[in-house]
Amino acid sequence: QVQLVESGGDLVQPGGSLRLSCAAPGFTLNYCSIGWFRHAPGKEREGVSCFYRKDVSTYYLDSVKGRFTISNDNAKNIVYLQMNSLKTDDKDDYYCAAARILQPIRALIGKEYEYWGQGTQVTVSS
């Protein structure tokens, strides 16, 4: 069974930075597109970013463009989400997910992803 593991969530002040990691022990991410999603109680899940494996392109939610960067380290089998200039609105549980087959137009749609992690909590507060 594929299990993704997120890490890096923390409490940070507005304007601060965090780097989230997504690992998959025993499973190679090299053949999957990887998405980052966020979800808070009472809110709908949002697709934040996607690393689209087929052509190594990236996709972002409009509200995080210019602040978040998704990257991939094949050697370490880890996908990162660098989050800069964090805002209180970014406070959420963040999840990574993997999809073996994905259409770019659906890169930020959670239903397209097969494997999910348990999430890591990001809190942005002064």
JOSUL-V936643 format. One record per residue. N is the residue number from 1. PSI is psi in whole degrees, 0 to 359 (* if undefined). OMEGA is omega in radians with two decimals (* if undefined). NEAR is the number of other ideal C-beta (glycine too) atoms within 8 Angstrom. Layout:
N,PSI,OMEGA,NEAR / N,PSI,OMEGA,NEAR
This chain:
1,133,-3.10,2 / 2,130,3.11,8 / 3,120,3.05,9 / 4,148,-3.09,13 / 5,118,3.09,10 / 6,152,3.03,15 / 7,166,3.06,8 / 8,351,3.11,9 / 9,149,-3.08,13 / 10,178,3.00,7 / 11,129,-3.12,5 / 12,152,3.11,10 / 13,156,3.05,7 / 14,137,-3.07,9 / 15,350,-3.13,5 / 16,183,-3.08,8 / 17,153,3.00,9 / 18,153,2.99,11 / 19,118,3.08,9 / 20,147,3.11,16 / 21,146,3.07,10 / 22,115,3.14,16 / 23,162,-3.13,10 / 24,82,-3.13,14 / 25,126,3.11,6 / 26,4,-3.12,3 / 27,132,-3.13,8 / 28,131,3.09,6 / 29,356,-2.98,13 / 30,345,-3.14,7 / 31,13,-3.09,6 / 32,148,2.86,10 / 33,143,-3.07,12 / 34,132,3.11,16 / 35,151,2.99,18 / 36,133,-3.13,16 / 37,160,3.05,14 / 38,151,-3.03,13 / 39,131,3.07,11 / 40,153,3.12,8 / 41,133,3.12,3 / 42,357,3.12,3 / 43,156,3.06,8 / 44,150,3.09,4 / 45,139,-3.14,8 / 46,136,2.96,11 / 47,125,-3.05,13 / 48,315,-3.08,14 / 49,157,3.12,15 / 50,136,2.93,14 / 51,108,-3.05,13 / 52,111,-2.94,13 / 53,322,-2.95,10 / 54,316,-3.14,6 / 55,16,3.08,4 / 56,38,3.08,7 / 57,165,-3.11,6 / 58,152,-3.12,9 / 59,147,-3.10,9 / 60,147,2.93,10 / 61,140,-3.07,10 / 62,320,-3.04,5 / 63,349,3.13,5 / 64,357,3.14,12 / 65,135,-3.12,8 / 66,347,-3.14,3 / 67,324,-3.11,8 / 68,146,3.09,12 / 69,127,3.07,7 / 70,140,3.13,15 / 71,162,-3.03,8 / 72,135,3.05,11 / 73,98,-3.10,9 / 74,320,-3.08,6 / 75,323,-3.13,4 / 76,352,-3.11,6 / 77,45,-3.11,10 / 78,143,2.99,10 / 79,134,-3.08,13 / 80,154,2.94,12 / 81,106,3.08,15 / 82,124,-3.08,10 / 83,116,3.13,13 / 84,164,3.10,8 / 85,48,-3.07,6 / 86,144,3.14,14 / 87,161,3.11,7 / 88,331,3.11,7 / 89,344,3.13,6 / 90,355,-3.13,11 / 91,120,-3.07,9 / 92,171,2.86,10 / 93,129,-3.10,11 / 94,136,-3.10,16 / 95,142,2.95,14 / 96,154,-3.10,16 / 97,154,-3.11,15 / 98,141,3.10,15 / 99,128,3.09,13 / 100,328,3.10,7 / 101,128,-3.08,3 / 102,137,3.00,14 / 103,134,-3.08,6 / 104,324,-3.10,8 / 105,343,-3.14,4 / 106,24,-3.04,8 / 107,331,-3.10,14 / 108,23,3.12,12 / 109,117,-3.04,7 / 110,327,-3.10,9 / 111,343,-3.12,4 / 112,351,-3.03,10 / 113,141,-3.05,11 / 114,321,-2.99,7 / 115,139,-3.05,12 / 116,153,3.00,8 / 117,183,-3.10,12 / 118,349,3.06,6 / 119,156,3.04,10 / 120,141,-2.99,12 / 121,131,3.07,7 / 122,123,3.10,17 / 123,127,3.13,9 / 124,111,-3.06,14 / 125,147,3.07,8 / 126,*,*,3
